[in-house]
Amino acid sequence: MRTFLESYLLKFEIQNLKQIVIGLILGMSYEEKKKNINFLVETYLENTEFIEKMLKFTNLDEVQLFLKKTIYNIPIREGLLYLKKKREIFVLEAFLDKLYYTHLRTQVKRLNKKEEIMISLLIQYKTEVYNLNVIYRGIKNNIDRKLLSQFLVDNYLFLNEGILNSLLNLPNVDEFMSNITYYLNTTLEAKQLFLKLNLNKKHIIRSIEEFYFTYYFKKFELKVDDIDMFTISKIIEVIIKKEKEIKFDILPRVIKIVHKKFKMLKKL
């Protein structure tokens, strides 16, 4: 469980890496980059020295060389190569995100039986939301579909590979909303739990994530008499709620400011 939680927290270390790379692109000072770093997660991961070294780098070549023998090697290498060619950071972010969910999936094998029951479903739901977010962003920003397909993770809950591919090739966001509402609301699991997706057009992915979040905890609320399952459930609930606070309230403000600066830089 401890190993899994460490793997789960890698999401925030990856966010730190993104902030450092973007900071270097924008020519931020050490102090400016440091303000955007979540040091608490590095403390939990016992990786503070790693991120401190990253902050001191002054160019992207140093970053790539430093990460060559880490799990971040390929995503950083491919992402930076695309960045240099296209002046676009989306691919770097997508490769890092895919690494996270792929790595998370491999951790299930290390869990005991009860942990695996709850956590494998958690990873399936989180990965499916990630896949849908990738597709939504790709449609919204008209990103090449073949390129986009490289970032999808082979792990499913309600939607299989064929459905994801059909969503991937939809022409616009309205079609995406219509199709995903149909698929999720007609699944047997959703019907059995009287669960319905109500999409908010202003917060599409947040609405989808809320649907999966509700499903996940409804799925296990019948097993509260099992003390082990109950304990795991409460740990996960705290983690997800804190993650939602960071993801939907804190992080968007930081990302919005940084990406605005990045777009200004691209125009120069």
C-alpha positions, 0 to 999 in steps of 0.5 A: 500500500505504501508503494502504491501511495508513492506511485500515486503521488508521482502525479505531483512530481510530474507536475513539478517537472512540467513547471520546471521545463516551462519555467526554463522555456520562459526564462524564469529565475530560480526563485520564480520556478521554485514558487511553482513547486510542490515541495510537500510531495517531494518530502513524502517521496523523499525526493527533495534533493532530486527536485532541487537539482532540477531547479538549478538547471539553466537549459533543457539539455541539462534536464534531459541529461539529468533524467536519462537514467530515470523513468522520465527519460523517454517522455522527456526526450520525445517531448523536448524533441517535439517542443524544439520542432513545433514550439508546442508543449502539449506532447511533452505533457501528454507523454509524462501523463501517459507514463504516470498512468502506465506506471500506476497500472503496474503497481497493482501486482504488488498489492494484497487481494483486498487492496487489489480489489479496490485499487485496481478499480481506482486505477481503471477509473482514473485512467479512463478519465485521463483517456477521455480528457486526452480525447476531449483536449485533442478534439477541442484543440484540433490535434492530429488524431494519430498523434493523440492516439499515442497518448491513450493508456490501455486500461479500461472500465466502462469504455473499451478500445473500440469506443475510445477510438470512435470518440477519438475520431469525432469532429467536434466537442458537441459530438463528444459530449453527446456520445460520452453521455450515451455510452456512460448512461447506458452501461449496466453498472451505472444503471444498477447503481442508479447513476447518471452523467449530467454534463456541465458544458463549462466543466466537461471533464470535471463532470465526467470525473464526478460520475466516475468518483461517485460510481467508485464509492457507491461500488464499495459502500456495501462492504463497509462491514469489512474493516480492511476494505473500509480502511482502504476506502477512507484512505483513498477518499481522503487522497481523491478529495485532496487531489480534486482540490489541487486539480480543480482549484489550486493548479488551474490558477498556476497553469493558466498564468504559466501557459499565458506566458508561454503563448506570449513567448511563442508569438515572439 
